[in-house]
Amino acid sequence: MSLYLTTPIFYVNAPPHIGHAYSTIVADAVSRFKRLNGEKVFFQTGTDEHGDKIVQAAADADVSVREYVDNISRMFRDTWPPLAIEPDRFIRTTDSDHIATVQRILQQVYDQGDIYFAEYTGLYCKGCEQFLTEKELVNGLCPDHQKPPVAVSEQNYFFRMSKYQQWLIDHITSHPECITPERYRNEVLAFLREPLEDLCISRPTSRLTWGIPLPFDDRFVTYVWFDALINYLTGIGYPDAPHFSEYWGAAEHIIAKDILKPHAIYWPTMLRAMGLAPFHRLHVHGYWNMGETKMSKSLGNVVRPLELTEQFGADTVRYFLLREMSFGLDAGFSLEALIARRNSDLANDLGNLVSRSLTMVKNFVGGKVPAPGPLAPLDQELADAALAMLGEYRQRMTGFAFRQALEAVWEVIGRANRYIVATAPWELAKDPARATRLATVLHTLLETLRLVTLTLHPIMPATAAKMSAALGLTAVPDLNRDGRWGLLAPGTAITLGEALFPRLDAKGAAQAAAPKGQPNKTPAAKAPAAAPAPAPPIAEEGLITFDHFQQTELRVAEIIAAQKVPKADRLLQLTVKAPEERTIVAGIAEFYQPEQLIGKKVIIVANLKPAKLKGILSQGMVLAAKAGDRLVLSTVDGDIPPGSKVA
Ligand code: ME8
């Protein structure tokens, strides 16, 4: 099976932001997923460089148009590799093969009589670079740009789009999968209930010279859509390249809803006029918003992908964008949400599972994949869940439901973390008679990790590569070959690398990453509460009053992460929920293994003045009972939410 996957080609009137990155990450993740599934993929992105918006932007920047487009196009191209996005072609509409293809197609469609010359007066929105109908206006304004369109009257060339209206309706109705999600197909069909007007495809050179000259009239240049959309054909070598038909038959376009009409209406009718089949699928996503408004270059409320990548790494950014947005719907972007996902999903859930499992393999079975015994029901349950997850993951990824695909994977990660608590391998390790049971438990964990790793290749390529290396997997991953239980060979060396996702201090990270001038809204970054009033003097020797006792704030805290403090034998760094997340450094390393602590509810002193221990800011103290050389943590006798007050 082959697939030809495209993103929009982005206008070079401003540098890329997270919205552009999202479409391109989706295309990259799907490409990787399909390749993992043994399919052949051609993935194309690029830049759209003609038109008066771009001439205007160059004039504003006071540079030549050529210099301007080269510069911004390079910014787009340079943004993708740090995000681990690897297109097969980065196309520019100023590329010579594209100019030749556009001219060839124009001549063909003109010769067959589907392009004609006429006078036209219409309402034109410069932001959209489109004429709008009265019906499309909201309160007289373009709904996307919130500006009134201007009446423009001039002689131009037109594409006979109306001729193909009924064919298009029939095509969309008989191929319901061609526009997804469904709401966008319905939107297009609703639009097609009104008569379709012909499409203006030229601009006189008196008004615009920065475009592709019409081959049959050099007083005009092509106007944007007849130029831009054709990039999808140029990229795969229309019409003569050997693989053209194979890829065109499997063409899938990814766009946001802003350019639904050109893609769902202009493009298939243009293709029909050329005698080509319509694209196979159009995948339409929603907007990334900042607050209530769309992130857009004209509004300037943008987040730059390169800055985010530098701070958080490609995998965190890719994971966040794919996990946070339901494909098709709008989503809100915030650094707080990104940092929260990084800390909870990546550091706590995935990072902990990997480090706990591998540490136990290293400490308890000599750092090699152990030979398992028969699976007990608990092991079988995890194995079944991991295999079922793979099935769901495949189905969701195929359907562009990235969020749900990742939810399914994280459900298994959560299960595996709970499995560790339930099987308590550190207890098994104490008893040589239970060595086979220990081996089975650790093998089950490693197998689960292997299947989780398989699913992460398309989403977080670097993390998946590190996890594969840790598990001793050297072959190129293959979903069909590897998607079965029990393939890790006993005896394979397991290597424990560095933590995959060190936790971020929410406050510091948000401040460092916040765009200049943007208020920092991290909840954890709020100013500390006012200092408590000084304690009243001690009433009697050795006794405190109730008021004194009340000065100490005791709370239930759930330990969600634990790790050894480097170069400090006695200290463990704990991350607890109480109910907000905080770090506590506790002198309990001689008594507890980090992996034993996850999920335990303990009692902490919540209002202890923070102090630095080995460079780590400890925000509280865990209560423990000590007798001789024994130490046990204080816990609660029943299920109660973290943060509950102890009094
Ligand atoms: O329209 N949320 O280019 P463009 C999600 N050149 N995606 C967003 C977004 C947001 N807030 N903002 C932009 C053009 N995008 C034409 C396309 S194609 C033949 C020609 C993404 O630079 C999304 O993919 O305005 C959207 O469709 C595209 O950028 C628009 O890019």
Boltz pocket constraint, residues with backbone or C-beta under 6 A from the ligand:
constraints:
  - pocket:
      binder: B
      contacts: [[A, 7], [A, 8], [A, 9], [A, 10], [A, 11], [A, 12], [A, 18], [A, 19], [A, 20], [A, 22], [A, 23], [A, 48], [A, 228], [A, 229], [A, 230], [A, 231], [A, 254], [A, 255], [A, 256], [A, 257], [A, 258], [A, 259], [A, 286], [A, 287], [A, 288], [A, 289], [A, 294], [A, 295], [A, 296]]
      max_distance: 6.0
